[in-house]
Structures are given as C-alpha cells and as structure tokens.
Amino acid sequence: MQDKVGIEFGLVSDQQLKLADQFGLRHPGGNPAGGDIARSATVLVSRDGGVLWSHYTDNYRLRPRPNDILEATKAAMGR
C-alpha cells in the first residue's frame, strides 16, 4: 500500500484489535452491527516504538487538526 500511494511511513491493519488492546483503544460493543471496534486515535510513534504524541477520543468525528500533528512532529524532532 505504501508504494501504491507514495508514502514513506508504515501503515497498520489491526483487524483482530491486538494493537488496539496494547494501546487501550478497544471499544467493547462499539460496532453498531455488534462486536468490538477500536476507538479513534492518532499516534506519533518513534522509530524505536515509543509514543511521542497521541490523540484519543471516543467520538470518531473529533480528529486532531493537521497543524496540531505537524507541530507535535516538529516538537518530537526538537525543531
């Protein structure tokens, strides 16, 4: 997928919610069709796997603004 869209960072597919569980993002019974889903989250992760910045919400409509993510990235890089 990364090559197809021309990005240089990794993408994650978590259909079994294993990563969601590690981050505490499982929303039990949150799927209107039944079952669990992951809560909405944006996570900036370092190359060694540390969480540099995160934004979590129970409302999937509330997302961080692109400038917030860029500022968090700059801060994490010491810029």
N, C-alpha and C positions, 0 to 999 in steps of 0.2 A: 504494500500500500504506500509506503514512504516514497518509493521510486515513482510510482504512478502519479502522485500529486506533487512531487518535487520538494519534499521536506527532509531536513537533516536530523530530526529527532525521532525517538521511538514512540510508537502508539501501542496501547494495551487493549486487548479484548479480554473481558473478565466474565464470561457467561456463567461460570459456576460461583461467582462472588467471593472467590478466595482472597483476592487483593482487597476488595471492599471490606471483608472481615478484618484484614490486617490493619486497615485504617479506621475501623469502627464506623463504616458507612452503610452497613446493611440496614434497610428499612423493612422490617418484618411486616408482611401483609400489605406492602405499599403498592403492589401491582393491582390495578382495578380488575384485572382478569383472574386474580388470585396469585398467591406466592409472594416472594420477597423480591425487592429491587434494591439497587444502590442509590443512596442519596446523591444529589448533585454536588460535585466537588471539583475544584480546580487546585492542582497541587504542583508546585515547582520543586523538582527533585534534583539534587546534585548528582554528579557522575558516580559518586560512591554510594548513592541510595539514601542520603539524608534529606529530610524535608526542609527546604529553605523557606517556603512560604505556602500558605494554604488558605482556601476559602471554602467553607462548607455551609450548606443551607438545606433546610427541609423543603423549601419552595423552589422547584426547578426553574421557575421564571426569574429568580433573583440570581444573576450572574455578575461576576466582577467585570468592571469596565476594562477594555483593552489597555488603557493607560495605567490602571492600577496594576495589571500584570507586568507591564513594561517597567514600571517604577520598582516593583518588587524584584524583578530580574536584575535591574541596574544595582539596587541595594545589595543583593546577594553577591554580585560580582565586584562590589566595592567601588562602584562608579557614582 
